[in-house]
Amino acid sequence: DIQMTQSPSTLSTSVGDRVAITCRASQSISTWLAWYQQKPGKAPRLLIYKASSLQSGVPSRFSGSGSGTEFTLTINSLQPDDFATYYCQHYNNFPWTFGQGTKVEIK
Amino acid sequence: EVQLVQSGAEVKKPGESLKISCKGSGYRFTSYWIAWVRQMPGKGLEWMGIIYPGDSDTTYSPSFQGQVTISADKSISTAYLHWSSLKASDTAMYYCARRINYGGLDVWGQGTTVTVSS
């Protein structure tokens, strides 16, 4: 199975900051990667698919980059609504796997 | 509106069986894969498996193979997750979600909480 490792596990930051979350795959997954946002008590929300494609309705301050084994989710000018946990997930082959999550919290 | 609506919360005893459901609406149910995802209390997301309702082609994560059964009834646009004998460790929130053509899960059910306790 392909392992997905996110860093950091927790990010303490402030409104207006630029945030970057890294996701590394244990082997190449091309660009078959998605990013999700999850708030407490809610289902996850798709933000980015195919590593860098913005899902419809997602604010443009979210962006994704990378290919192969290293990927980044960037949030420009963090807004109060963005404090949440973020997960990467590969879909290169079965079984799909998620990263362990990165919690973005208020400093 | 495209949506997935899951069945309600369940409280069961160890050893009991359970089937939870996920009903799709607002789109052609048979044309999109449906995945199941587990989230144990306070933990991250785990991909359990996926089914294509058009022909019931199913793949499981090795971690869940033999532990659950995923099925679908395309005549009523519903996918299912079934346990034949629940354990306390099955206590979790379970989500169904639709796969989009370029990958990723774009529409999620609201989740079904399963509590297994004696």
Interface residues (C-beta under 8 A of the other chain):
Chain A: D1 W32 A34 Y36 Q38 A43 P44 R45 L46 I48 Y49 K50 S53 Q55 Y87 Q89 Y91 F94 P95 W96 T97 F98 G99 Q100 G101
Chain B: A35 V37 G44 L45 E46 W47 G49 I50 T59 Y60 S61 P62 S63 Y95 A97 R99 I100 Y102 G103 G104 L105 D106 W108 G109 Q110 G111
